[in-house]
Amino acid sequence: MEMSEGIAARFRVNFGAFNLDTDLRLPGTGVTALFGPSGSGKTTLLRCFAGLQRAARGHLTINGDCWHDDSRKFYLPTHRRPLGYVFQEASLFSRLSVQRNLEFGMKRVPATERRVAWGQAIELLGIGHLLERMPSGLSGGERQRVGIARALLTSPRLLLLDEPLASLDLARKQEILPYLERLHDELSIPIVYVSHSPDEVARLADHIVVLDQGKVLADGPLAETLARLDLPIRLGEDAGVVLEGTLAERDLQWSLARVDVGVGVGGESLWVRDTGTPVGHRVRLRILARDVSIALQRFDSSIVNSLPATVLDQGEDNHPALVLMRLQVVKEIVLARLTRRSAAHLGLSVGQQVWVQIKAVALL
């Protein structure tokens, strides 16, 4: 990646008992998720991006613009950084209407430098009907949508989201996630997203940085990183991969949908539960290793998806009785969990041709 493109972020912060030490090259568009346990350094890293935490040694460039370079003793203060920052709780001005809250954000940017239009932000977040309301009359999800819209109206070069759904109940999270997906799909602004939620990361992220005790354990494109066996990254309690595809067909009789994910020739696809997504739309599938089985030959079973695959390698799992197998299905990689006994019984080896079975109900 050229230094003029993407994000280069190198920070060293010493808090005594805790040290943050990162050297990252991140994409200049899309969503980068910061993932890891509490206390791993996610929010500290985000604050370094914002300039709210000054690293003793640091360097930060955003798509060619330098915000911090200690080798030149250059440090752009927070108020001069063109960024938007959204916290767990939307910090709206309680005495201002939604419209006036949004106008406050927009007024920070000269008209000639505005890259996000008023109507675009309102339409992306679906808040046109809320403009005359006061913050006290909004639900938690509505407040967060207004907060994100206000951040966008500052025309940021970087959008930072610090667990924006953490304070919401499940219903409000499901309400706001489609709007976050629209930001991902329709804006070129890079987004750095902190979350503890496996589903949020799987649904939104293009790139992932996994932190632990201030160190970077893994860093790379989401699909590739989740498919690693040298350091299995578990989003939540289980290992698995995320695939992207196009919804190609809806079978209304059986309430199933066919998704083409580039997994085969001759029209091989994956069948998933029909959630009403229109044909032709891009979708993401999260396939957990526990929901993938391996067979030496194809046979009829209750499992809907049966696809030819090649064994790539085998790795350790979190129990000595289990192993993780990495398999290639044409261009896609999936993980399968099975017992060591089963792997030995099947005689699985690198390069072997097998069949993988994936439960339709396991695809999200």
LUMDOFI-596513 format. One record per residue (C-alpha): residue in three letters; x, y, z; residue number from 1. Coordinates in Angstrom, 1 decimal, decimal comma. Layout:
BEGIN
    aa     east    north       up     i
   ALA        X        Y        Z   NUM
...
//
This chain:
BEGIN
    aa     east    north       up     i
   MET      0,0      0,0      0,0     1
   GLU      1,4      3,4     -1,0     2
   MET      1,8      5,9      1,8     3
   SER     -0,5      8,3     -0,1     4
   GLU     -3,3      5,8      0,1     5
   GLY     -4,9      4,2      3,1     6
   ILE     -4,2      4,7      6,8     7
   ALA     -0,7      4,4      8,4     8
   ALA     -1,0      4,3     12,2     9
   ARG      2,0      3,7     14,5    10
   PHE      1,5      4,5     18,2    11
   ARG      3,4      3,8     21,4    12
   VAL      1,6      4,7     24,6    13
   ASN      2,9      3,9     28,1    14
   PHE      0,5      3,9     31,0    15
   GLY      2,8      2,1     33,4    16
   ALA      1,0     -1,2     33,8    17
   PHE     -0,5     -1,0     30,3    18
   ASN      1,3     -0,3     27,0    19
   LEU     -0,1      0,2     23,6    20
   ASP      2,2     -0,6     20,7    21
   THR      0,8     -0,7     17,2    22
   ASP      2,1     -0,4     13,6    23
   LEU     -0,8     -0,7     11,2    24
   ARG     -1,5     -0,2      7,5    25
   LEU     -5,2      0,0      7,1    26
   PRO     -7,5      0,5      4,0    27
   GLY     -8,4      4,0      3,1    28
   THR    -12,1      3,1      2,6    29
   GLY    -14,6      0,6      4,1    30
   VAL    -14,9     -0,5      7,7    31
   THR    -12,0     -1,5      9,9    32
   ALA    -13,1     -3,3     13,1    33
   LEU    -11,0     -3,1     16,3    34
   PHE    -11,8     -6,3     18,2    35
   GLY    -10,6     -7,8     21,4    36
   PRO    -11,4     -8,3     25,1    37
   SER    -12,0     -5,4     27,5    38
   GLY     -8,7     -3,7     28,3    39
   SER     -7,0     -4,8     25,1    40
   GLY     -6,4     -1,2     24,0    41
   LYS     -9,3     -0,6     21,4    42
   THR    -10,5      2,7     22,8    43
   THR     -7,0      3,9     23,5    44
   LEU     -6,1      3,3     19,9    45
   LEU     -9,2      5,1     18,8    46
   ARG     -8,3      8,1     21,0    47
   CYS     -4,9      8,1     19,4    48
   PHE     -6,6      8,4     16,0    49
   ALA     -8,6     11,3     17,3    50
   GLY     -5,7     13,1     19,0    51
   LEU     -7,4     12,8     22,4    52
   GLN     -4,5     10,6     23,5    53
   ARG     -1,1     11,7     22,5    54
   ALA      1,3      8,9     21,9    55
   ALA      4,9      9,3     23,2    56
   ARG      6,0      8,0     19,8    57
   GLY      3,5      8,1     16,9    58
   HIS      2,8      8,6     13,2    59
   LEU     -0,6      8,9     11,6    60
   THR     -1,5      9,6      8,0    61
   ILE     -5,0      9,4      6,5    62
   ASN     -5,1      8,9      2,8    63
   GLY     -2,0     11,1      2,3    64
   ASP     -2,7     13,7      5,0    65
   CYS     -0,3     13,7      8,0    66
   TRP     -1,9     14,2     11,4    67
   HIS      1,0     13,1     13,6    68
   ASP      4,7     12,6     12,9    69
   ASP      6,9     12,6     16,0    70
   SER     10,1     12,4     13,8    71
   ARG      9,2     16,0     12,6    72
   LYS      7,6     17,0     15,9    73
   PHE      4,4     17,5     14,1    74
   TYR      1,0     17,0     15,9    75
   LEU     -2,3     18,1     14,6    76
   PRO     -4,6     18,8     17,6    77
   THR     -8,0     17,2     17,8    78
   HIS    -10,0     20,3     16,9    79
   ARG     -8,1     20,6     13,6    80
   ARG     -8,5     17,0     12,6    81
   PRO    -11,3     16,4     10,0    82
   LEU    -12,9     13,5     11,8    83
   GLY    -16,2     12,4     13,2    84
   TYR    -16,3     10,6     16,6    85
   VAL    -19,4      8,8     17,8    86
   PHE    -19,4      7,3     21,3    87
   GLN    -21,6      4,6     23,0    88
   GLU    -24,1      7,3     24,0    89
   ALA    -25,0     10,0     21,5    90
   SER    -24,0     13,3     23,0    91
   LEU    -26,7     15,4     21,5    92
   PHE    -27,4     19,0     22,8    93
   SER    -30,6     18,4     24,9    94
   ARG    -31,9     21,9     24,4    95
   LEU    -31,6     21,8     20,6    96
   SER    -33,9     20,1     18,2    97
   VAL    -32,6     17,3     15,9    98
   GLN    -32,3     19,8     13,1    99
   ARG    -30,3     22,3     15,1   100
   ASN    -28,1     19,5     16,4   101
   LEU    -27,3     18,6     12,8   102
   GLU    -26,8     22,3     11,8   103
   PHE    -24,2     22,6     14,6   104
   GLY    -22,2     19,8     13,0   105
   MET    -22,5     21,2      9,6   106
   LYS    -21,5     24,8     10,6   107
   ARG    -18,0     23,5     11,6   108
   VAL    -17,1     23,0      7,9   109
   PRO    -16,9     25,9      5,4   110
   ALA    -19,3     25,5      2,6   111
   THR    -16,5     25,0      0,0   112
   GLU    -15,1     22,1      2,0   113
   ARG    -18,3     20,1      2,5   114
   ARG    -18,2     16,6      1,1   115
   VAL    -21,4     15,2      2,7   116
   ALA    -24,6     17,0      1,8   117
   TRP    -27,4     17,8      4,2   118
   GLY    -29,9     15,7      2,4   119
   GLN    -27,4     12,8      1,9   120
   ALA    -26,8     12,4      5,6   121
   ILE    -30,4     12,6      6,5   122
   GLU    -31,4     10,1      3,9   123
   LEU    -28,6      7,7      4,7   124
   LEU    -29,6      7,6      8,4   125
   GLY    -33,4      7,8      7,8   126
   ILE    -34,0     10,7     10,1   127
   GLY    -36,0     13,1      8,0   128
   HIS    -39,1     12,6     10,1   129
   LEU    -37,2     13,4     13,3   130
   LEU    -35,9     16,9     12,5   131
   GLU    -38,4     18,8     14,6   132
   ARG    -38,1     16,4     17,6   133
   MET    -36,1     17,1     20,7   134
   PRO    -33,5     14,5     21,9   135
   SER    -35,6     13,6     25,0   136
   GLY    -38,3     12,3     22,6   137
   LEU    -36,0     10,0     20,7   138
   SER    -35,3      6,3     21,3   139
   GLY    -31,8      5,1     21,8   140
   GLY    -31,5      4,0     18,2   141
   GLU    -32,8      7,3     16,9   142
   ARG    -30,4      9,2     19,1   143
   GLN    -27,4      7,2     17,7   144
   ARG    -28,6      7,7     14,1   145
   VAL    -28,8     11,5     14,7   146
   GLY    -25,4     11,4     16,3   147
   ILE    -23,9      9,6     13,4   148
   ALA    -25,6     12,0     10,9   149
   ARG    -24,2     15,0     12,8   150
   ALA    -20,7     13,4     12,6   151
   LEU    -21,1     12,9      8,9   152
   LEU    -22,2     16,5      8,3   153
   THR    -18,7     17,6      9,5   154
   SER    -17,5     16,0      6,2   155
   PRO    -14,9     13,9      8,1   156
   ARG    -11,9     12,3      6,4   157
   LEU    -12,2      9,6      9,1   158
   LEU    -15,2      8,4     11,0   159
   LEU    -14,6      6,8     14,5   160
   LEU    -17,3      4,7     16,1   161
   ASP    -16,7      3,5     19,6   162
   GLU    -19,2      0,7     20,4   163
   PRO    -22,1      2,8     19,0   164
   LEU    -24,6      0,0     19,7   165
   ALA    -23,4     -1,1     23,1   166
   SER    -26,0      0,7     25,1   167
   LEU    -28,9     -0,4     22,9   168
   ASP    -31,2     -3,4     23,4   169
   LEU    -31,4     -6,1     20,7   170
   ALA    -34,4     -4,6     19,0   171
   ARG    -32,7     -1,2     18,7   172
   LYS    -29,5     -2,8     17,4   173
   GLN    -31,4     -4,6     14,7   174
   GLU    -33,0     -1,2     13,8   175
   ILE    -29,8      0,6     13,4   176
   LEU    -27,5     -2,0     11,8   177
   PRO    -29,1     -1,6      8,3   178
   TYR    -28,2      2,1      8,4   179
   LEU    -24,6      1,3      9,3   180
   GLU    -24,5     -1,1      6,4   181
   ARG    -25,6      1,8      4,1   182
   LEU    -22,7      3,9      5,4   183
   HIS    -20,4      1,0      4,5   184
   ASP    -21,9      0,6      1,0   185
   GLU    -22,5      4,2      0,0   186
   LEU    -19,7      6,4      1,5   187
   SER    -16,0      6,4      0,7   188
   ILE    -15,1      7,7      4,2   189
   PRO    -12,9      5,2      6,1   190
   ILE    -14,6      4,0      9,3   191
   VAL    -12,8      2,6     12,3   192
   TYR    -15,3      0,7     14,4   193
   VAL    -14,8     -0,6     17,9   194
   SER    -17,1     -3,5     19,0   195
   HIS    -17,4     -6,4     21,3   196
   SER    -20,1     -7,9     19,2   197
   PRO    -19,2    -10,8     16,9   198
   ASP    -22,3    -10,2     14,8   199
   GLU    -21,6     -6,5     14,3   200
   VAL    -18,0     -7,3     13,1   201
   ALA    -19,1    -10,1     10,8   202
   ARG    -21,9     -8,0      9,3   203
   LEU    -20,0     -4,7      8,9   204
   ALA    -16,2     -5,0      8,7   205
   ASP    -14,0     -5,4      5,7   206
   HIS    -10,8     -5,4      7,7   207
   ILE    -10,1     -6,5     11,3   208
   VAL     -7,5     -5,6     13,9   209
   VAL     -7,4     -8,0     16,8   210
   LEU     -5,9     -6,5     20,0   211
   ASP     -4,8     -8,1     23,2   212
   GLN     -3,0     -6,3     26,1   213
   GLY     -2,0     -3,5     23,8   214
   LYS     -0,5     -5,7     21,1   215
   VAL     -1,8     -6,5     17,6   216
   LEU     -2,5    -10,3     17,4   217
   ALA     -3,9    -10,2     13,9   218
   ASP     -4,5     -7,6     11,2   219
   GLY     -5,9     -8,1      7,7   220
   PRO     -9,0     -8,5      5,5   221
   LEU    -11,8    -10,0      7,5   222
   ALA    -12,4    -13,2      5,4   223
   GLU     -8,7    -14,0      5,2   224
   THR     -8,0    -13,3      8,9   225
   LEU    -10,9    -15,4     10,2   226
   ALA     -9,7    -18,3      8,1   227
   ARG     -6,2    -18,4      9,6   228
   LEU     -5,3    -21,6     11,6   229
   ASP     -2,0    -20,4     13,0   230
   LEU     -3,9    -18,0     15,2   231
   PRO     -7,6    -18,8     15,1   232
   ILE     -9,6    -15,7     15,7   233
   ARG    -12,9    -16,4     17,3   234
   LEU    -15,6    -13,8     17,0   235
   GLY    -17,4    -14,8     20,2   236
   GLU    -17,4    -18,4     21,3   237
   ASP    -16,5    -20,1     18,0   238
   ALA    -14,2    -20,0     15,0   239
   GLY    -15,7    -19,5     11,6   240
   VAL    -15,5    -17,5      8,4   241
   VAL    -17,5    -14,8      6,7   242
   LEU    -18,3    -15,0      3,0   243
   GLU    -19,9    -12,4      0,7   244
   GLY    -22,3    -13,3     -2,1   245
   THR    -25,3    -12,4     -4,1   246
   LEU    -28,8    -13,6     -3,4   247
   ALA    -29,7    -15,3     -6,6   248
   GLU    -33,0    -17,0     -5,9   249
   ARG    -35,8    -17,2     -3,3   250
   ASP    -37,7    -20,5     -2,8   251
   LEU    -40,9    -19,4     -1,2   252
   GLN    -42,3    -22,9     -0,9   253
   TRP    -39,5    -23,9      1,6   254
   SER    -38,6    -20,4      2,9   255
   LEU    -35,1    -20,7      1,6   256
   ALA    -32,8    -18,5     -0,5   257
   ARG    -29,9    -19,4     -2,8   258
   VAL    -26,8    -17,3     -2,4   259
   ASP    -24,0    -17,4     -5,0   260
   VAL    -20,7    -16,8     -3,3   261
   GLY    -18,3    -17,9     -6,0   262
   VAL    -18,0    -21,4     -4,4   263
   GLY    -18,4    -23,5     -7,4   264
   VAL    -18,7    -24,0    -11,1   265
   GLY    -21,9    -25,3    -12,7   266
   GLY    -24,1    -23,1    -10,4   267
   GLU    -23,0    -24,5     -7,0   268
   SER    -24,3    -22,2     -4,3   269
   LEU    -25,4    -22,1     -0,7   270
   TRP    -28,9    -22,3      0,6   271
   VAL    -29,8    -20,2      3,6   272
   ARG    -32,9    -19,2      5,5   273
   ASP    -35,0    -16,7      3,6   274
   THR    -35,1    -13,4      5,4   275
   GLY    -36,9    -11,5      2,7   276
   THR    -33,8    -10,0      1,1   277
   PRO    -34,5     -9,1     -2,6   278
   VAL    -32,9    -11,1     -5,4   279
   GLY    -29,8     -9,5     -6,6   280
   HIS    -28,7     -7,9     -3,3   281
   ARG    -25,3     -8,5     -1,8   282
   VAL    -25,3    -10,4      1,4   283
   ARG    -22,9    -11,8      4,0   284
   LEU    -22,8    -15,3      5,4   285
   ARG    -21,2    -16,3      8,6   286
   ILE    -20,3    -20,0      8,7   287
   LEU    -19,2    -21,4     12,0   288
   ALA    -16,8    -24,3     12,1   289
   ARG    -19,1    -26,3     14,4   290
   ASP    -21,7    -26,3     11,6   291
   VAL    -19,5    -27,8      8,9   292
   SER    -18,9    -31,5      8,5   293
   ILE    -16,7    -33,5      6,2   294
   ALA    -17,4    -36,6      4,2   295
   LEU    -15,3    -38,7      1,8   296
   GLN    -18,2    -39,0     -0,7   297
   ARG    -21,4    -37,2     -1,4   298
   PHE    -24,6    -38,7      0,1   299
   ASP    -28,1    -37,7      0,9   300
   SER    -28,6    -36,2      4,4   301
   SER    -30,7    -33,6      6,2   302
   ILE    -27,9    -31,1      5,6   303
   VAL    -28,9    -28,9      2,6   304
   ASN    -25,5    -27,8      1,4   305
   SER    -23,0    -30,4      0,2   306
   LEU    -20,0    -29,1     -1,9   307
   PRO    -16,7    -30,5     -3,2   308
   ALA    -13,7    -29,3     -1,3   309
   THR     -9,9    -29,7     -0,9   310
   VAL     -8,2    -30,1      2,5   311
   LEU     -5,7    -27,3      2,9   312
   ASP     -4,3    -27,8      6,4   313
   GLN     -5,1    -28,7     10,0   314
   GLY     -4,7    -26,7     13,2   315
   GLU     -5,2    -26,8     16,9   316
   ASP     -8,5    -26,1     18,5   317
   ASN     -9,3    -25,0     22,1   318
   HIS     -9,7    -28,6     23,3   319
   PRO     -7,1    -31,5     22,8   320
   ALA     -9,9    -33,7     21,5   321
   LEU    -10,7    -31,3     18,6   322
   VAL     -9,0    -30,0     15,5   323
   LEU     -9,8    -27,3     13,0   324
   MET     -9,6    -28,2      9,3   325
   ARG     -9,2    -25,5      6,6   326
   LEU    -10,8    -26,4      3,3   327
   GLN    -11,0    -24,7     -0,1   328
   VAL    -14,3    -24,8     -2,0   329
   VAL    -13,2    -23,4     -5,4   330
   LYS    -12,3    -19,8     -4,4   331
   GLU    -13,7    -19,7     -0,9   332
   ILE    -12,2    -21,0      2,4   333
   VAL    -14,3    -22,6      5,1   334
   LEU    -13,3    -24,0      8,5   335
   ALA    -14,6    -27,3     10,0   336
   ARG    -14,3    -28,5     13,5   337
   LEU    -14,1    -32,3     14,2   338
   THR    -12,6    -34,6     16,7   339
   ARG     -9,1    -35,9     16,2   340
   ARG    -10,6    -39,4     16,2   341
   SER    -12,9    -38,5     13,2   342
   ALA    -10,0    -36,9     11,3   343
   ALA     -7,9    -40,1     11,8   344
   HIS    -10,8    -42,3     10,9   345
   LEU    -11,3    -40,5      7,6   346
   GLY     -7,6    -40,4      7,0   347
   LEU     -7,7    -36,7      6,1   348
   SER     -4,5    -35,3      4,6   349
   VAL     -3,5    -32,1      2,8   350
   GLY     -4,6    -32,0     -0,8   351
   GLN     -7,3    -34,6     -0,3   352
   GLN    -10,6    -34,2     -2,1   353
   VAL    -13,6    -34,4      0,2   354
   TRP    -17,2    -33,1      0,5   355
   VAL    -18,2    -30,4      3,0   356
   GLN    -21,7    -30,2      4,4   357
   ILE    -22,9    -26,9      5,7   358
   LYS    -26,2    -26,5      7,6   359
   ALA    -28,5    -24,0      5,9   360
   VAL    -29,8    -22,9      9,3   361
   ALA    -26,2    -22,0     10,4   362
   LEU    -25,8    -19,2      7,7   363
   LEU    -26,6    -15,7      8,9   364
//
